[in-house]
Amino acid sequence: MTDVKNFEPSLNPAPFMYENEVLQKGLQYERPPMTFKNLDWEGLAKERLSANSFGYVAGSAGTAETNEKNRAAFKKWSIVPSRLVKADFPDLHVDLFGERYQFPIALAPVGVQRIFNPDGEVASAKAAAANGIVYTCSTAGSTSIEDVAKANGNGKRWYQLYWPKNEQNDITASLLSRAKAAGYNVLLVTLDTYILGWRPSDMDNGYNPFLRPDNIGVEIGFTDPVYRKHFEDKHGKTVDEDLATAAGEWASTVLPAKSHCWEDIKFLQENWDGPIVLKGIQTVADAKAAVEAGVQGIVVSNHGGRQQDGGAASLTMLPKIAEAVGDKIEIIFDSGIRCGADIVKALALGAKMVLIGRPYIYGLALGGESGVSHVIRSLLGDLDLTLHLSGIPSVDKKDLNVERLLYEEYP
C-alpha cells in the first residue's frame, strides 16, 4: 500500500446511509428540503438566483456545444456489472500526492460565490470539511485565502491560481506564500483562463462580476499586501478609496489576456514546495509536456465548456491521456460530472479523482452550507451504491478500470 500521511478514518456514516437517513425521516412524514434529482438542481437554482448570477454559473462559451458534448460523452460509456462478488461496501479512499483522501471527489475552484449566496466560499469550505472532501479555493473568490482556510478548519484544501504575467511575479509569489501559510497543500494552476471566454449569457446581461466596485471576485487581491502596495504607489490612494479602479486592475492582473509558456512553470516550482497540478489539459501532447515539466498532476478539463466553444468533451480525451501518461503523473478529471455513475466512468477511464463544479454551486444557491452538503452527500451516496451494485469493491485501478465499461453509441 502507498505510504500516506495525515489520514484519519471517517467519523461519518457510510455514504449510502444518507438514503436510509432520509427514508427513516419519511416514516414521520418528513420530506427533504432539497430534491435528490440531480438534474433538477440547475432549474431550481435558476428560480432562486438573479439573471446575472445564474447566467454566470450556468452559462457556456458560444453556443454551448462544448458543454453539451461533455454531458453527451458520459452516455457513450456503460458500466458493466459483476454478480456474486463477495465484498462489503466499496472502499472509496484514494492515495494522491502522498496523502490519503477519504473520497475520490473534490470541490472544484469556483469564484465569486457570494453572488450565489451571502455566505459564499465560507459555506462551501465548511461543507467540504464536514463531509471529508477537498475544498479548492479560487483566486477569483469573494473571500480571502485566510478566511476560507479558517472556515475549512481541519479540512483538506487546495489553492487554485489564476496566474499573473511574469512582470508581476512578486504578486504571484505573495499569493502562493499566503496559501501555503494558510494550510493549502496542493497548487492547481488554471491554464485556459488567461482571459474570459466568449460568454453570451454574461454579455446579454451586461455582467462582469470582477469589474464592480465591491470585493466580489477580487477579495483575494484586495487582501494581498503586494497588490495593495502596487496600487497605492501607482495611484496615491488605497484600494479601499477607489474600489472600482482597484477591481478592474486586479481583474487584469489575474486575467492578463496572454498565456504563460512551459518555461514559466519553473517559477512556480521555485515558489511552491508542494504538488503542482496543471488544470485545463486536453491533449496527449500537453499531458506529456506536463510530465516533462516535472509537475505532479494534471486536470483533464475544458472548464465545463465555459471558455472555448466547439471543443472536445473532456471525457473523450481522458482515456487517451491516461493511456499516454497515467503511469507517470496523477490525473484528475473535471467537466460534466452530475451523478455517481459519471464519477465511476471518469475513474474507470483513468482519473484518480474528479472535481465537482456547477452542482455544488446550485446547492449553495438553494441552501447555503446545508445545500452544498446535500449535493456532496448525494453524489457520494450515489457513487457508493453504484459501485456496490456493480460488484466493484473499490476505486483502485485494479478494481475500477476501462474493463468495467462498455463503449456504445447512444442515440
C-alpha positions in Angstrom: 0.0 0.0 0.0 1.2 3.5 -0.8 2.7 5.4 2.2 0.4 8.2 3.1 0.2 10.8 5.8 -2.5 12.8 7.6 -5.1 10.1 7.1 -7.9 9.9 9.7 -10.8 7.4 9.5 -14.1 8.9 8.7 -16.4 9.7 11.6 -19.3 10.0 9.2 -21.5 7.0 8.3 -21.0 5.3 5.0 -22.2 7.5 2.2 -25.1 5.2 1.2 -26.6 5.7 4.6 -27.8 9.2 3.6 -30.6 7.4 1.7 -31.5 5.4 4.8 -31.5 8.6 6.9 -33.9 10.3 4.6 -36.2 7.3 4.3 -36.3 6.9 8.1 -37.4 10.5 8.4 -40.0 9.8 5.8 -41.7 7.4 8.2 -42.5 10.5 10.3 -43.8 12.3 7.1 -40.7 14.5 6.8 -39.6 15.4 3.3 -36.1 16.6 2.5 -35.8 20.3 1.9 -33.9 19.8 -1.4 -34.5 17.3 -4.2 -32.3 14.3 -4.8 -33.0 14.6 -8.6 -29.5 15.9 -9.6 -30.6 17.3 -13.0 -33.3 19.4 -11.3 -30.8 21.4 -9.2 -30.0 23.7 -12.1 -33.6 24.7 -12.8 -34.3 25.2 -9.1 -31.3 27.4 -8.8 -32.4 29.4 -11.8 -35.7 30.2 -10.0 -33.8 31.4 -6.9 -30.9 33.4 -8.5 -30.9 36.7 -10.4 -30.4 36.6 -14.1 -26.9 37.9 -13.6 -25.9 35.2 -11.1 -27.5 32.3 -12.9 -26.2 33.3 -16.3 -22.7 33.5 -14.8 -22.6 30.0 -13.3 -24.8 28.1 -15.9 -23.6 30.0 -19.0 -21.2 28.5 -21.5 -19.0 29.8 -24.2 -20.5 30.3 -27.7 -23.4 28.0 -28.5 -22.7 25.7 -25.5 -21.6 23.0 -27.8 -18.6 22.0 -25.6 -20.8 21.8 -22.5 -23.3 19.7 -24.4 -20.5 17.4 -25.6 -19.3 17.0 -22.0 -22.6 15.6 -20.9 -23.2 13.5 -24.0 -19.9 11.8 -23.7 -20.9 10.0 -20.5 -23.8 8.3 -22.3 -21.3 6.6 -24.6 -19.9 4.6 -21.8 -21.9 1.9 -19.9 -21.0 0.3 -16.6 -20.8 -3.5 -16.9 -21.8 -5.1 -13.5 -20.4 -8.3 -12.0 -22.5 -10.6 -9.9 -21.9 -12.8 -6.8 -19.0 -10.7 -5.8 -18.0 -11.3 -2.2 -17.3 -7.8 -1.0 -18.5 -5.3 1.6 -19.5 -1.8 0.6 -16.8 -0.3 -1.6 -13.6 1.3 -0.4 -13.7 4.8 -1.7 -10.4 6.1 -0.4 -7.7 7.3 -2.9 -4.0 7.9 -2.4 -2.9 11.1 -4.1 0.3 13.1 -3.9 1.5 11.1 -0.9 -1.7 11.6 1.1 -4.8 9.5 1.6 -8.1 11.1 0.7 -11.3 9.7 2.1 -13.2 10.1 -1.2 -12.3 10.5 -4.8 -14.1 13.8 -5.3 -13.2 17.4 -4.6 -15.0 20.7 -4.9 -13.7 22.5 -8.0 -12.4 26.1 -7.8 -15.4 28.4 -8.4 -15.1 32.1 -7.9 -17.5 34.9 -6.9 -19.5 32.6 -4.7 -21.2 35.4 -2.8 -23.3 36.2 -5.8 -25.0 32.8 -5.3 -25.4 33.0 -1.5 -24.3 35.7 1.0 -22.1 33.1 2.8 -20.3 32.2 -0.4 -17.0 30.4 -0.1 -17.3 30.2 3.7 -20.4 28.0 3.4 -18.8 25.8 0.7 -15.5 25.4 2.6 -17.3 24.4 5.8 -19.5 21.9 3.9 -16.4 20.3 2.3 -14.7 19.9 5.6 -17.7 18.5 7.3 -18.1 15.8 4.6 -14.4 14.8 4.3 -13.7 16.1 0.8 -11.2 18.7 -0.6 -12.1 22.3 -1.0 -10.3 24.2 -3.7 -10.1 28.0 -3.2 -10.3 30.1 -6.4 -8.1 33.2 -6.9 -11.4 34.7 -8.2 -13.1 34.3 -4.8 -15.1 36.8 -2.9 -13.5 35.7 0.4 -9.8 35.9 1.3 -7.4 33.0 1.3 -7.1 33.2 5.0 -10.9 33.4 5.8 -11.6 30.4 3.5 -8.9 28.4 5.4 -10.5 29.4 8.7 -13.9 28.2 7.5 -12.4 25.0 6.3 -10.8 24.3 9.6 -9.1 20.9 9.7 -10.3 20.0 6.2 -8.1 19.3 3.3 -7.7 22.3 0.9 -6.1 23.2 -2.3 -5.4 26.6 -3.8 -6.2 27.4 -7.5 -4.1 30.1 -9.2 -5.1 32.5 -11.9 -1.6 33.3 -12.9 -0.4 36.9 -13.2 2.1 37.8 -16.0 5.8 37.4 -15.4 6.2 41.1 -14.8 4.1 40.6 -11.7 5.8 37.6 -10.3 6.0 39.3 -6.9 2.2 39.2 -6.7 2.2 35.5 -7.7 4.8 34.8 -5.1 2.7 36.6 -2.5 -0.4 34.6 -3.3 1.5 31.3 -3.1 3.1 32.3 0.2 -0.3 33.2 1.7 -1.8 29.9 0.5 1.0 27.9 1.9 0.9 29.7 5.3 -2.9 29.1 5.4 -2.6 25.3 5.1 -3.3 24.7 1.4 -1.1 21.8 0.3 -1.7 21.4 -3.4 -1.5 24.1 -6.1 -3.9 24.0 -9.1 -2.8 26.3 -11.9 -5.6 27.1 -14.4 -4.2 27.3 -17.9 -7.2 28.0 -20.0 -8.5 31.2 -18.4 -5.9 33.9 -19.0 -8.9 35.9 -20.4 -12.6 35.2 -20.1 -14.2 33.3 -22.9 -16.9 34.4 -25.3 -19.9 34.0 -22.9 -23.2 35.2 -24.4 -25.2 34.9 -21.1 -22.9 37.4 -19.4 -22.9 39.7 -22.4 -26.7 39.6 -22.7 -26.8 40.7 -19.0 -24.0 43.2 -19.4 -22.5 41.5 -16.4 -18.9 41.0 -15.3 -18.6 40.4 -11.6 -15.0 41.3 -11.5 -15.3 45.0 -12.5 -17.8 46.3 -10.0 -16.9 48.5 -7.0 -17.1 45.7 -4.4 -15.0 42.7 -3.3 -16.8 40.1 -5.3 -14.3 38.1 -7.3 -11.4 40.4 -6.2 -11.2 40.0 -2.5 -8.0 37.9 -2.7 -6.3 40.7 -4.5 -7.8 43.4 -2.2 -6.3 41.5 0.8 -2.9 40.9 -0.8 -0.2 43.2 0.7 1.9 43.3 -2.5 -1.0 44.2 -4.8 -2.2 46.8 -2.3 1.2 48.4 -2.2 1.5 48.4 -6.0 -1.9 50.1 -6.2 -1.1 52.7 -3.7 2.3 53.5 -5.2 0.6 53.9 -8.6 -2.5 55.9 -7.7 -1.5 57.7 -4.4 -4.5 56.2 -2.7 -5.5 52.9 -1.2 -7.6 50.1 -2.7 -10.4 51.0 -0.3 -10.5 54.5 -1.5 -11.1 53.6 -5.1 -12.8 50.1 -5.3 -13.8 50.4 -9.0 -10.3 51.1 -10.3 -8.8 48.6 -7.9 -11.2 45.9 -9.0 -10.5 46.5 -12.7 -6.8 46.4 -12.2 -6.9 43.3 -10.1 -9.0 41.6 -12.8 -6.4 42.5 -15.4 -3.7 41.2 -13.1 -5.1 37.7 -12.8 -6.6 37.6 -16.3 -3.7 39.3 -18.2 -5.0 38.3 -21.7 -1.8 36.4 -22.6 -0.8 32.9 -21.8 2.2 31.8 -19.9 4.6 29.2 -21.5 6.0 25.9 -20.3 9.3 27.5 -19.2 7.4 29.6 -16.7 6.5 26.6 -14.7 10.0 26.8 -13.1 9.0 30.0 -11.2 6.0 28.2 -9.6 8.3 25.2 -8.7 10.7 27.7 -7.0 7.9 29.3 -5.0 5.8 26.3 -4.1 7.1 23.3 -2.2 4.1 21.1 -2.6 2.4 19.3 -5.5 1.7 21.4 -8.6 -1.3 20.4 -10.8 -2.0 21.9 -14.2 -5.7 22.4 -14.9 -7.1 22.6 -18.4 -5.1 19.8 -20.2 -7.0 18.4 -23.2 -4.4 16.8 -25.4 -1.8 14.0 -25.1 0.9 16.3 -26.3 0.2 18.8 -23.4 -0.1 15.9 -20.9 3.4 14.7 -22.0 4.7 18.2 -21.7 3.4 18.4 -18.1 5.3 15.2 -17.3 8.5 16.7 -18.9 7.9 19.9 -16.9 8.1 17.9 -13.7 4.7 18.8 -12.2 2.9 16.2 -10.1 -0.6 16.2 -11.7 -2.9 17.4 -14.4 -6.7 18.1 -14.6 -8.2 16.9 -17.8 -10.7 19.7 -18.2 -12.2 22.1 -20.7 -13.5 24.4 -17.9 -17.0 22.9 -18.2 -17.4 24.4 -21.6 -17.2 28.0 -20.2 -14.0 29.1 -22.0 -14.0 27.7 -25.6 -16.8 26.6 -27.8 -16.5 23.7 -30.3 -14.0 21.8 -28.2 -13.8 18.1 -27.5 -15.5 16.6 -24.5 -13.1 16.1 -21.6 -14.3 12.5 -21.1 -13.5 11.8 -24.7 -9.9 12.9 -24.2 -9.4 11.3 -20.8 -8.6 7.7 -21.8 -6.2 8.8 -24.5 -4.3 10.9 -22.0 -4.5 8.3 -19.3 -3.0 5.7 -21.7 -0.2 8.0 -22.6 0.9 9.3 -19.2 -1.2 7.6 -16.5 1.7 5.8 -15.0 3.9 9.0 -14.9 1.6 11.6 -13.4 -1.6 11.9 -11.3 -4.7 12.5 -13.4 -7.8 14.4 -12.1 -10.9 14.9 -14.1 -13.3 17.9 -14.5 -16.1 18.9 -16.7 -19.6 17.4 -16.8 -19.9 15.4 -13.6 -23.5 15.3 -12.4 -24.1 11.9 -10.7 -22.4 8.9 -9.1 -22.3 6.9 -12.4 -20.5 9.8 -14.0 -17.8 9.6 -11.3 -17.5 5.9 -11.8 -17.0 6.3 -15.5 -14.3 9.0 -15.1 -12.4 7.0 -12.6 -12.6 3.9 -14.8 -11.3 5.8 -17.8 -8.1 6.9 -15.9 -8.8 9.7 -13.4 -7.9 9.2 -9.8 -10.1 12.0 -8.5 -12.9 14.1 -10.0 -13.8 17.8 -9.5 -17.4 18.8 -8.9 -18.3 22.3 -10.1 -21.7 23.6 -11.1 -23.7 21.1 -8.9 -22.4 22.3 -5.6 -22.9 25.9 -6.6 -26.6 25.1 -7.3 -26.6 23.6 -3.8 -25.1 26.8 -2.4 -27.8 28.9 -4.1 -30.6 26.7 -2.8 -29.5 26.1 0.8 -26.1 27.6 1.7 -23.8 25.3 3.6 -26.6 22.7 4.0 -27.3 22.8 0.3 -23.6 22.2 -0.5 -23.6 19.3 2.0 -26.7 17.8 0.4 -25.0 17.8 -3.1 -21.9 16.3 -1.7 -23.7 13.6 0.3 -26.0 12.9 -2.7 -23.1 12.4 -5.0 -21.2 10.2 -2.6 -24.2 8.1 -1.7 -24.9 7.6 -5.4 -21.3 6.7 -6.1 -21.3 4.2 -3.1 -24.4 2.3 -4.3 -23.5 2.4 -8.0 -20.2 0.7 -7.2 -21.7 -1.7 -4.8 -24.5 -2.8 -7.1 -22.0 -3.2 -9.9 -19.8 -5.5 -7.9 -16.9 -3.2 -7.9 -15.2 -3.4 -4.5 -13.0 -0.2 -4.6 -12.0 2.8 -6.7 -8.5 1.3 -7.0 -7.4 0.8 -10.6 -7.2 -3.0 -10.1 -10.9 -3.0 -9.5 -12.2 0.0 -11.4 -10.7 0.4 -14.9 -11.8 0.6 -18.5 -12.6 -3.2 -18.4 -15.6 -2.4 -16.3 -17.1 -0.2 -19.1 -18.6 -0.9 -22.5 -18.4 1.8 -25.2 -21.6 2.1 -27.2 -23.0 5.0 -29.2 -26.1 6.3 -27.5 -28.8 7.9 -29.7 
